[in-house]
Amino acid sequence: MFQGSGVRPPYARLEDWVRAMPQELRHLKQAEAEALFRRIGITFAVYGEGGDPDRLIPFDMFPRVFSGAEWSRLERGIKQRARALNAFLVDVYGRGEIVRAGRIPARLVYQNEAYEKAVAGIVPPKGVYSHIVGIDLVRTGPDDFFVLEDNCRTPSGVSYMLENREIMMRMFPDLFRENRIEPVDTYPEKLRRTLASVAPKKCTGEPTVVILTPGHFNSAYYEHSFLADLMGVELVEGQDLFVDGEYVWMRTTEGPRRVDVIYRRIDDAYIDPLCFKPDSMLGIPGLMDVYRSGGVSICSAPGAGVADDKAVYCYVPEMIRFYLGEEPILKNVPTWQCGKSDDLKYVLEKLPELVVKEVHGSGGYGMLVGPKSDRAEVEAFRAKIIDNPSNYIAQPTLALSTVPSFVEEGVAPRHVDLRPYCLVGERIELVPGGLTRVALKEGSLVVNSSQGGGVKDTWVLAE
C-alpha cells in the first residue's frame, strides 16, 4: 500500500476508508462477515488433526488492489504461461520434441508419477490438456512478480474469489460506488463457455456439461456444488454416470442422458477403475475407452499433472522459448533440484536459509521454511532429503511484499500470494482478479488455509 513516504495510487481511496472506520464498527463488520460465511457454508477441511475437520476460512476485509496497468502485464504473462504448459502437454504425450531437443531431461517427464502412459498419443479437443490453470504468484517489489507454482489439474479456491467479492459488496456498497472495480462475477459463465468449447468430436448440438465430484466428504465439495449451481449444470458422482457403447450417460429421473464434457474434480488415479486404480469406487468403469474414441471430453485431461510437478516447473521458461519463441513475461523463483548432485550439496549446506518443498506436495504440507524452523525440524527434514533427493526442490526465502490486513489491534502488514484462474478452451481468458491468500500469523510466509491462512477480496481497478 505504501511506497516511499506516500500511499500508492491504487490504494489512495482506502486510506480514508480505514481512518473513518472505528474499532467497534470493524469488529461488528468482521462478525457479520463470519456469520455470512457460516450461513452460506463456506468451509474447508483439515484432516488428521482430530475434531470437526470443517473449518470456517478466516476472511480479511481489507482488499488487495491492483491498478489496471499492473493487471494487464500479469494477464499477458499468465496467458503466455498457460499456452506454453498446454503445448508441453500435447508434445510430451506425442512426439516429445522438447525432450529430443535436450531442453528437459527425459526422466523428469517419462518417469514422473504424474505422467499417465494411458493417454500417450491422445490429442484432446482443441489441443487443450489443462483447461483451468491456477498460477500462484508472489510480489517482491513494485514491478517484480514471481511464479511460485503452476496448478494444471484441478486448482481449487475460485469459490472464495467469488464469495469474497459478494460479501464485500454487501458489507461496503459505498466502496464500490467510489471505486471503479472490474467485476469477477462473469467467471461461471466463462467457465461454462470454456468447457462447452472443448466438446468431443462426436458431440452434436448443445454439449451436456457435468461436474464430477468425489462426494460431500471432499475438502472442496462446497466449491463443486457452488460452481454447478452458478453454471446451471449437474453435479454428479461416479455412481450417477455409466458407459454404454461409445458414450457416457447420466442417470436421470427421465432416463439416461448423454454427457459430453466432464469437469472432473477427482484425481487421475480414481476416474476409471478399469484403467487406473482397480479398487476406486469414485470413477466410471470404461470412461477412458470413451475418452480415447472421442465420445467424451475430460477437463482437465488425465495426465495434465506432469506439467505442474515442482521439478518440471523449473523448465517452464524454457517451454515458453521452445514452443512460443517468446521471452517469459513472468519470472520463476530460482530453484534448486535436489535430484542434481551439485544442487543437493548446496541445499544441504544452506538448509536453514531455504524453503524446501516436495515435488508433488500441496496445501502447505511436506515443506520446510528454514528461517522459521528450529534446529530439530531442519535436521529431521535433512534426513528426508538425503533419503529421497529427487522428491524435493528448494528455493530462496523471498522478500515478499505485504499488504494491509485487519488484525486484533488494528491494521498490520501481512504476506500474501495470488492465484488467478486462467481458462483455456477455444480461447484463453481470465477474469480480472483472483484468490488472494493471506498469512494471518505475523511474519509467516505460509498462506494455505490448512496452515492458518485466510482470504481477502482482490480488486483490479478499471483504467
Number of C-alpha atoms within 10 A of each C-alpha: 18 13 10 6 6 9 14 13 14 17 17 13 13 19 11 10 12 15 9 10 11 10 14 9 11 16 14 10 15 18 12 14 21 17 13 14 20 14 9 11 13 21 21 20 18 17 12 7 7 7 8 9 14 15 15 16 20 20 23 21 21 19 20 24 21 20 17 18 13 14 18 13 13 18 21 13 16 25 19 19 25 25 19 20 28 22 20 24 23 20 19 20 21 14 12 16 15 18 17 11 10 9 13 18 14 15 9 17 20 17 11 15 13 19 22 19 11 14 18 15 14 17 18 24 19 14 16 23 29 31 28 27 28 28 22 21 24 23 19 14 12 10 8 11 19 19 21 20 19 24 22 26 27 20 15 18 20 20 19 23 24 21 19 24 20 14 19 18 14 12 15 12 11 11 15 13 10 10 14 13 21 17 16 19 16 12 23 20 14 16 23 20 16 20 28 20 17 25 28 21 14 13 19 9 7 9 18 18 23 23 21 26 23 22 19 12 12 14 18 21 18 18 19 24 21 18 21 20 13 13 19 14 15 16 19 21 21 21 13 15 22 19 18 12 10 16 21 23 18 21 14 10 7 6 8 14 14 20 22 28 24 22 24 24 22 20 15 21 19 20 27 22 19 17 16 17 14 13 12 16 16 20 30 21 21 20 24 24 18 17 22 16 14 21 23 29 26 25 24 25 25 24 24 29 25 27 27 22 24 24 26 18 22 19 15 22 19 19 25 22 13 18 17 15 10 13 14 19 19 20 16 18 20 12 18 20 23 24 18 12 12 11 17 21 12 13 24 19 12 13 22 21 17 20 20 27 21 21 20 16 14 12 13 15 12 14 19 22 23 20 14 16 13 11 12 9 14 19 15 11 19 19 12 12 22 15 10 11 19 18 19 24 25 29 19 18 15 15 12 17 18 22 18 19 23 19 14 10 7 12 13 14 17 22 25 28 24 23 26 25 28 24 25 26 23 17 10 16 18 21 18 25 27 26 25 26 29 28 24 27 16 11 12 17 21 22 24 18 23 17 16 15 21 21 28 25 25 26 25 24 21 15 9
